[in-house]
Amino acid sequence: MVEFENLLLDVADQTCAKVHAWVLLPNHYHFLARTEDCLGVINALGKLHGGTSFRWNGEEGARERQVWCRASETVMKSDRHFWATINYIHHNPVKHGHVKKWQHWPFGSAVAYLKTVGSEEAQHAWNEYPIGNYGEKWDL
């Protein structure tokens, strides 16, 4: 996972103006970034997926196995959508039962986020932009 984390962050650094949040789990990942070239990001991720799946499948003798399903983009509709997405990404390891607290997961931006905004502001964002109704009121 450390190797893929480094490769993913390299792609993000090369193709995105800013990465706001990211998390890598054993079977998927999420990242929220600003870019002027969404197709460029999708193409770079496709190359990353192709190269890693080819190598991993060769190492494991499973050439026909599908490692990656897809990459998709979503335009942030509002500040509410943006902050709920930040919370969703950072909460993903908790949601999937890997850890009990965001900051305990080593493959993501949660620790840096908490250091940057502080625990009080992070708690405010969690309360103000909950993920329980993820998708509701984004257009407000």
Number of C-alpha atoms within 10 A of each C-alpha: 10 10 7 13 17 11 15 20 15 12 16 22 13 13 23 19 13 13 16 14 20 23 22 23 17 9 7 10 16 18 20 21 18 15 15 10 12 17 12 14 21 16 14 17 19 15 13 16 18 13 11 16 19 17 12 14 15 12 10 9 10 12 14 10 12 10 16 13 7 9 13 8 12 7 10 15 13 13 13 21 21 17 18 25 23 23 23 23 25 26 21 21 24 17 14 10 9 14 15 13 14 21 19 14 21 15 18 24 21 24 16 12 17 16 10 11 12 12 12 10 12 17 14 11 17 17 12 12 23 18 19 9 9 15 14 13 12 15 11 9
